[in-house]
Amino acid sequence: MHTTTVYHTKDEVAVRYQRIRQQSEAICKPLANEDYSVQPTVDVSPPKWHLAHTTWFFEQFVLTTYLPDYHVYDEDFSYLFNSYYNNVGKRVLRPNRGLMTRPSVEEIHAYRQYVDTQILRLLERNNSEEMLNTLEIGLNHEEQHQELLVYDIKYILGHQPTFPTYDSRFNLQEENDLMDFISMEEGIYQVGHKGDGFCYDNELNRHKVYLNEYQIANRLVTNREYLEFIESGGYQDFNLWHADGWDYINTNEIKAPLYWHKVNNQWKYYDFDGLQEINLNLPVMNVSYYEAFAFAEWKGMRLPTEFEWEVAASQFSWGNLWEWTASAYQPYPGFKKAPGAIGEYNGKFMVNQQVLRGASMATPPGHSRPTYRNFFHPHLQWMFSGIRLAK
């Protein structure tokens, strides 16, 4: 992990900490208690688990390290709410997170309050750069989980037979411009994080890349355009798909983006406002890399590489949806994992995943930047992902 963020007063840090922590609970506020423990698929974690895991992160990596007289809230919580940090010890397996009806939602909120009180007590005693940098990692980690919370809540509610409503604050912006293409010149460009401020270690080191001349779309692909792909037989034409993608959509009987349902011969989709007619002007979302690739093939185009996207990012609007790129998730030149558990944050996932760039309407304010490298397995649809074309 890397950060050069330094806050000038403990009060500034405390305000930021409390604001971020309160936002996680605000995201969950519309839920019923029964919603907090559900895990309908392995990639979805129960909302209760997110609230506890982000709290455990502060306890494990900040409080037990920097507050000498800190008493762990519950010795079992590290086993229950560790995610993938092998250096820390054993943990509940990811597919089994939804089996935990205990501790209760009320107990998790009590845990959060306990840790929050102790963090504020720590800030009265310790303002070292090392501690503040570790705390900053925890805050960015919680913001990541806030976005995952939104994905998971949508999946939990969107797979119930009554398609319940949730909260209309997470809204896509329509793509009403005609699709045009921005020309980028051939040349050597600098990519990767630069300057002060927080970044993840996978955004380093800044380095040069050579790009051929290319063109990149000024907007995302819309539902209208993707519907044309579906109706033209795009999901039935093996010529458009990677072999892995073709096998995956056929094995899992995927015929449309996630949350699309054909009702009385008409496509509808689930959003936080319930099952509704598709807004054709919104960008298509909840598509896998396999689907994004196949759509680009159908259009006679391609997906941009992550470096093409980054170099051109100042030329178009982004942040509506995460955007699939053609780049595999790999380390930059000179990348080094941090020692210990924190080093497990990004480096060990640099295999069999594709990079997405940008942000989504569920990304917390201030958490996005042009060098941010998101990454997911190519078959996944549940995150807020879209398509930008290149040629």
C-alpha positions in Angstrom: 0.0 0.0 0.0 1.1 3.5 -0.6 0.0 6.9 0.7 1.5 10.3 1.2 -1.7 11.7 2.7 -1.1 13.7 5.8 -3.9 15.4 7.8 -2.8 18.5 9.7 -5.0 18.0 12.8 -6.5 15.1 14.6 -9.9 16.8 14.3 -9.7 16.6 10.5 -8.9 12.9 10.7 -11.7 12.3 13.2 -14.3 14.0 11.1 -13.3 12.1 8.0 -13.3 8.8 9.9 -16.7 9.3 11.4 -18.2 10.5 8.1 -17.0 7.4 6.3 -18.1 5.0 9.0 -21.5 6.6 9.2 -22.0 6.2 5.4 -21.6 2.4 5.6 -24.5 2.3 8.1 -26.6 4.7 6.0 -26.3 2.4 3.0 -27.8 -0.4 5.2 -30.5 1.7 6.8 -33.3 0.8 4.3 -32.7 -2.9 5.0 -34.9 -5.2 7.1 -33.0 -7.2 9.7 -33.7 -10.3 7.7 -31.7 -8.8 4.7 -28.5 -8.5 6.7 -27.5 -12.2 6.8 -28.4 -13.4 3.3 -25.7 -14.7 0.9 -27.5 -15.9 -2.3 -24.2 -16.6 -4.2 -20.6 -17.0 -3.3 -19.6 -13.6 -4.7 -22.1 -11.7 -2.5 -21.3 -11.1 1.1 -24.1 -10.4 3.7 -24.4 -6.8 4.6 -23.8 -7.7 8.2 -20.5 -9.2 7.3 -19.4 -6.1 5.5 -20.2 -3.9 8.5 -18.2 -6.3 10.8 -15.3 -6.9 8.4 -14.5 -3.3 7.8 -14.6 -2.8 11.6 -12.3 -5.8 12.2 -9.8 -4.2 9.7 -9.4 -1.1 11.9 -9.2 -3.3 15.0 -6.6 -5.7 13.5 -4.3 -3.3 11.6 -4.7 0.0 13.5 -5.8 -0.5 17.1 -3.9 -3.6 18.0 -0.7 -2.1 16.5 -0.9 1.5 17.7 -3.0 1.5 20.9 -1.0 -0.3 23.6 -3.8 -0.8 26.1 -6.4 -1.8 23.5 -8.6 -4.9 24.4 -10.0 -6.8 21.4 -13.8 -6.7 21.4 -14.3 -10.4 20.9 -11.5 -13.0 20.2 -13.8 -14.9 17.8 -14.4 -12.0 15.5 -11.0 -12.3 13.7 -12.0 -15.8 12.7 -15.5 -14.7 11.7 -14.7 -11.5 9.8 -11.2 -11.9 8.3 -11.6 -12.0 4.6 -8.5 -13.4 2.9 -5.5 -12.4 5.1 -3.7 -15.7 5.6 -1.0 -13.9 7.6 -3.6 -13.1 10.3 -4.9 -16.7 10.7 -7.8 -19.0 10.0 -11.2 -17.6 8.9 -14.7 -18.6 7.9 -14.7 -19.7 4.3 -16.2 -17.1 1.9 -19.1 -19.3 0.8 -20.1 -19.8 4.4 -20.5 -16.1 5.4 -24.3 -16.4 5.0 -24.5 -19.2 7.5 -23.7 -16.9 10.4 -27.0 -15.7 12.0 -24.8 -14.8 15.1 -23.5 -12.4 16.1 -26.7 -10.4 15.6 -27.0 -7.2 13.7 -27.3 -5.4 17.0 -24.1 -6.9 18.2 -22.3 -5.9 15.0 -23.4 -2.3 15.6 -22.2 -2.5 19.2 -18.8 -3.7 17.8 -18.6 -0.8 15.4 -19.4 1.7 18.1 -16.7 0.1 20.4 -14.0 0.3 17.7 -15.0 3.8 16.7 -14.7 5.0 20.3 -11.2 3.4 20.5 -10.1 4.9 17.2 -11.0 8.4 18.4 -9.2 7.7 21.6 -6.1 6.7 19.6 -6.2 9.9 17.7 -5.9 11.8 20.9 -2.6 10.0 21.6 -1.0 9.2 18.3 -0.7 11.3 15.2 2.4 9.6 13.7 2.6 9.4 9.9 2.8 5.6 10.0 -0.4 5.3 12.0 -2.2 7.9 9.9 -1.2 6.1 6.7 -2.5 2.8 8.0 -5.7 4.5 9.1 -6.0 5.9 5.6 -5.8 2.5 4.1 -8.6 1.4 6.4 -10.8 4.3 5.3 -10.2 3.6 1.6 -10.8 -0.1 2.4 -14.2 0.8 4.0 -15.1 2.9 0.9 -14.4 0.0 -1.3 -16.8 -2.1 0.8 -19.4 0.6 0.6 -19.6 0.1 -3.1 -19.6 -3.7 -2.7 -22.4 -3.3 -0.2 -24.5 -1.6 -2.9 -23.7 -4.4 -5.4 -24.6 -7.1 -2.8 -27.8 -5.4 -1.6 -29.0 -5.1 -5.2 -28.2 -8.8 -5.8 -30.0 -9.8 -2.6 -33.1 -7.8 -3.3 -33.0 -8.4 -7.1 -33.2 -12.2 -6.6 -36.4 -12.1 -4.5 -39.7 -12.9 -6.3 -41.3 -9.6 -5.5 -38.3 -7.4 -6.6 -38.5 -5.0 -3.6 -37.5 -1.4 -3.8 -34.5 -0.1 -1.9 -33.2 3.4 -2.3 -33.2 5.7 -5.4 -30.0 7.6 -4.5 -27.9 5.4 -6.8 -29.0 6.5 -10.2 -27.3 6.2 -13.6 -27.1 9.2 -15.9 -28.5 8.8 -19.4 -26.1 8.7 -22.4 -27.9 11.0 -24.8 -25.0 12.1 -27.0 -24.5 10.5 -30.4 -21.6 8.1 -30.3 -18.4 9.7 -31.6 -14.8 8.7 -31.4 -11.9 10.6 -30.0 -8.7 10.2 -31.9 -5.5 9.7 -29.9 -2.1 10.1 -31.4 0.6 7.4 -31.5 3.3 8.0 -28.9 5.0 7.3 -25.6 2.9 8.2 -22.6 3.3 8.1 -18.8 0.8 6.1 -16.8 0.3 5.3 -13.2 -0.2 7.3 -10.1 1.7 10.6 -9.6 1.8 13.3 -7.0 0.6 13.4 -3.5 -2.5 11.7 -2.1 -3.5 8.1 -1.5 -3.2 5.4 -4.1 -3.1 1.6 -4.0 0.1 -0.2 -4.6 -1.2 -1.6 -7.8 -1.2 1.9 -9.3 2.6 2.1 -8.9 5.2 2.5 -10.3 4.5 5.3 -12.8 6.1 4.2 -16.1 6.1 4.7 -19.8 4.0 2.9 -22.3 3.9 3.0 -26.1 0.5 3.3 -27.7 -0.4 3.0 -31.4 -2.8 5.6 -32.8 -6.3 4.7 -31.7 -9.9 6.0 -31.3 -12.0 5.7 -28.2 -15.8 6.3 -27.8 -17.0 9.5 -26.2 -19.7 7.6 -24.2 -20.7 4.3 -22.9 -22.8 1.7 -24.8 -26.6 2.1 -24.1 -29.3 -0.4 -23.4 -30.8 0.4 -26.8 -27.5 -0.6 -28.5 -27.1 -3.7 -26.4 -30.7 -4.7 -27.0 -29.9 -4.7 -30.7 -27.1 -7.1 -30.0 -29.4 -9.4 -28.1 -32.1 -9.3 -30.8 -29.6 -9.9 -33.6 -28.7 -13.2 -32.0 -25.5 -12.1 -30.3 -25.8 -14.7 -27.5 -26.3 -17.4 -30.1 -23.3 -16.6 -32.4 -20.2 -18.4 -31.1 -18.0 -16.4 -33.5 -18.3 -13.4 -31.3 -17.2 -15.0 -28.0 -14.0 -16.2 -26.4 -14.1 -19.9 -26.0 -14.3 -19.5 -22.2 -17.1 -17.0 -22.5 -19.0 -19.2 -24.9 -18.8 -22.1 -22.6 -19.7 -20.0 -19.6 -22.9 -18.4 -21.0 -24.1 -21.7 -22.3 -23.4 -23.7 -19.2 -25.1 -21.0 -17.1 -27.9 -20.2 -19.7 -27.0 -16.5 -19.8 -29.0 -14.7 -22.5 -28.8 -11.1 -21.3 -27.2 -8.8 -18.7 -27.8 -9.6 -15.0 -31.3 -8.4 -13.8 -32.8 -8.5 -17.3 -36.0 -10.5 -17.4 -38.3 -11.3 -20.4 -41.9 -10.7 -19.3 -44.7 -11.3 -21.8 -42.1 -11.2 -24.6 -40.8 -7.8 -23.4 -37.5 -7.1 -21.7 -37.6 -5.6 -18.3 -34.9 -5.2 -15.6 -34.6 -4.9 -11.9 -33.2 -1.7 -10.5 -33.5 -0.3 -7.0 -37.0 1.0 -7.9 -38.2 -2.5 -8.6 -38.8 -4.4 -11.9 -39.5 -1.9 -14.7 -39.3 -1.3 -18.4 -35.8 -0.8 -19.7 -34.7 2.8 -20.1 -33.0 2.6 -23.5 -31.0 5.7 -23.0 -29.2 4.5 -19.9 -25.8 2.8 -20.3 -26.0 -1.0 -20.2 -24.8 -2.3 -16.9 -24.1 -5.5 -15.0 -22.4 -7.1 -18.0 -19.4 -9.4 -17.8 -16.1 -9.0 -19.6 -17.2 -11.9 -21.8 -20.3 -10.0 -22.8 -18.4 -6.7 -23.3 -15.9 -8.4 -25.6 -18.7 -10.1 -27.6 -20.6 -6.9 -28.1 -17.4 -5.1 -29.3 -16.8 -8.0 -31.8 -20.4 -7.7 -33.0 -19.8 -3.9 -33.6 -16.5 -4.6 -35.4 -14.6 -2.8 -32.7 -12.8 -3.7 -29.5 -12.4 -2.7 -25.9 -9.7 -0.2 -25.0 -6.6 -1.3 -23.1 -6.3 0.1 -19.6 -3.5 2.4 -20.7 -5.5 3.7 -23.7 -8.3 4.4 -21.3 -6.1 6.3 -18.8 -4.3 8.4 -21.4 -7.6 9.4 -23.0 -9.6 9.8 -19.7 -9.4 13.6 -19.7 -11.1 13.7 -23.1 -14.5 12.2 -22.0 -16.8 12.0 -19.1 -16.5 8.9 -16.8 -17.8 7.7 -13.5 -21.2 6.4 -14.4 -20.1 2.8 -14.5 -16.8 0.9 -14.2 -15.6 0.2 -17.7 -14.1 -3.1 -18.9 -10.7 -3.0 -20.6 -8.9 -5.5 -22.7 -6.0 -5.6 -20.1 -5.3 -8.5 -17.8 -4.6 -7.5 -14.2 -0.8 -7.6 -14.0 1.8 -5.8 -11.9 3.4 -2.6 -13.1 7.2 -2.5 -13.5 8.9 -2.4 -10.1 5.8 -3.4 -8.2 6.5 -4.8 -4.8 4.1 -6.3 -2.2 4.2 -4.8 1.2 5.4 -7.2 4.0 2.9 -9.1 6.0 -0.9 -9.2 5.8 -1.2 -5.7 4.1 0.8 -7.1 1.2 -2.0 -9.5 0.5 -4.4 -6.7 -0.4 -3.7 -6.6 -4.2 -0.7 -8.5 -5.3 -1.9 -12.1 -4.9 -4.9 -11.4 -7.1 -2.9 -10.6 -10.2 -3.9 -13.6 -12.2 -7.0 -14.6 -14.3 -8.7 -11.2 -13.8 -9.4 -8.2 -16.1 -8.9 -4.5 -15.3 -11.8 -2.1 -15.2 -11.3 1.7 -15.1 -13.3 4.7 -14.0 -15.9 4.5 -11.2 -19.6 4.0 -10.8 -22.5 5.9 -9.3 -22.0 3.8 -6.2 -18.3 4.8 -5.8 -18.0 7.1 -2.8 -17.2 10.7 -3.5 -13.4 11.3 -3.7 -12.6 7.6 -4.0 -12.1 7.6 -7.8 -9.1 8.8 -9.9 -7.9 8.1 -13.5 -5.2 5.7 -12.3 -7.5 3.5 -10.2 -7.3 -0.1 -11.3 -10.3 -2.2 -10.4 -10.3 -5.9 -11.2 -12.7 -8.8 -11.4 -12.9 -12.2 -13.0 -14.2 -12.1 -16.6 -17.5 -14.0 -15.9 -18.8 -11.7 -13.2 -21.8 -9.5 -13.8 -23.0 -8.3 -10.4 -20.7 -5.3 -10.1 -21.7 -2.0 -11.8 -19.8 -2.5 -15.1 -20.4 -1.1 -18.5 -18.8 -0.9 -22.0 -16.8 1.8 -23.8 -15.7 0.9 -27.4 -12.4 1.6 -29.1 -11.0 1.0 -32.5 
